[in-house]
Amino acid sequence: MRGAPSDSNWSWWPSDWKGTERLNTDKVDAWEITPLELRRRLDLGDPIVLVDVREPWEANIASLPGALHIPLSELEYRAEEDLDPQDEIVLYCHHGIRSMDAAMVLWDLGYEQVKSLAGGLDRWAVQVDPSLPRY
C-alpha cells in the first residue's frame, strides 16, 4: 500500500488506477470527517456505512453502533463482498491513522465516497460520547 502522493510525485496517476472506469475526482471531498460532523450527519439520518478497521480486541473494548468490523488487514479482500462502492463509507480506528490507510485501500479499489474519522474513536469519545471507553 502506498501513501498519498506528494505534490511532486504524481507519476503513478492514472496508470496505477485499479478501478473499472475512469475515476471521477469531482466526487471526492476531503479525506476526513470530524466526529462532530459525523454525529450531525448520523443524527440527520444520512445513509453512512461505518466501518471499524481496528483489531477484534479493540472492537471488544468500544465501537460505534451499527458499524461493520473489517480489520485493515482484511479490508482489501473483503471490500467487494461486504461494501457497496456506491455507499458513503466512513472508516474509523483508534486515532485515525489506520482508517486513513483504509481509505486509500478503498480508493485504490475504486471507492470514491470514503472518509476517515479524524482523530478516530478516541477523538469521538472526547468530543461526542464521553461514556465511550478510552484505551
N, C-alpha and C positions, 0 to 999 in steps of 0.2 A: 504494500500500500504506500502510495506517495503522499507527501504533504501538499498543501496548496502551493501553486506556482508563485514564484516571486515575480515582481513586475518585469524583470528582465529575462525570465525563463518560461516562455510560452511555447517552446519548441515542440512540446507534446500535443498541442491543440491544433486541429481536431483529429489528427490521425490516430490518437490514442483513445478516442471516444468509442465506448463499447456498446452504446445504446443502439437500438434497431433503426432509429431515424435521426435526422439532424437535430441536435439539441437546440431548444428554443430558450435562449438565455433571458428573454423578456419575462419569463415566468419565475425567474429566480430572484428572490428578495435577499435580504441579509441572511447569513447562515445561522444566526442565533435569534432566540426569542427569550425575553426576560421572564422570570417567574410571575411577575405582576401582570404582564401582557398575556401570558398563557392562562393564568387564572381568570382574567377578564374574558378571554375568548371561550374558555370552557363554561363559564357562567352564562354566556350568551347562547350556549348550545352549539357552537361551531363544531362541525364534524372533524375532529382531530384524532388521529390514531397516535396514542402514546406508546413508545417502545423503550423499555428498560434494557440497556445494553450491559448492565453490571453482571457480576458473577452471581450464581444462585445463593451463596451465603449472604451476599449483600442484600439481595431482594428479600431474604427472610427477615432482615432487620427492619426495613421500611420500604414502601413502594407507593406509587400513586394509584388510586382506584381505577380499575379498568385497563391498566397498562398491560401490553403484551411483554413477556420476558423473552428476549432473544440475546444471549450474551454476544458481545462484539466478535468473539472468535467463531461464532456460528452464523453471523449475520449474512455474509456473502452467500452461504449455501442454503439458508432458509428464506431469504428475502422473496424469491419468486413464489414460493409456496405459501408464505404467511402474510405477505404485504401486497397491496394493490398500488401500482405506480401512479394511479390517478388520485389517490388519497393524499391529504396533507398529513405529513408524519412529523411528530416531534420526538426526538430521541433524547434520553437522559441517562446520566450516570451519577457518580458521586459528586464530582466537581466540574464536569463539563468538558474534560479532555477526551475521554473515550467516546463520548457522544459526538464530538466534532469529528473524530476519526470515523465513526459510524456514518455520519452524514456524507463524508467523502466516499465511503464504500458504496452507499446507495446512489450517490451522484454518478459514480463510475458505472453503475448498473443501469442508469437511465432514469432514475427517480428525480424529478425536478422540484417537487414540493417537500423538501426536507429541511428541518431546522434542528439545531442543538439547543437544549435548555441551558442558557447562560448561567454558569455557576453551579449547575447540577442540582441534585436533590438537597445538597447542603444549603445552598442559597434559597431554595424553595422553603426549607424548614425555617430559615431566618426571616424571610420576607412574607411568606404566605401562611404557613401552618407550623407554628412553634410546637405543637403537640407531636409532630413527626420526630421519631428518634433520630438523633445525630450520632455519627460514629467517626 
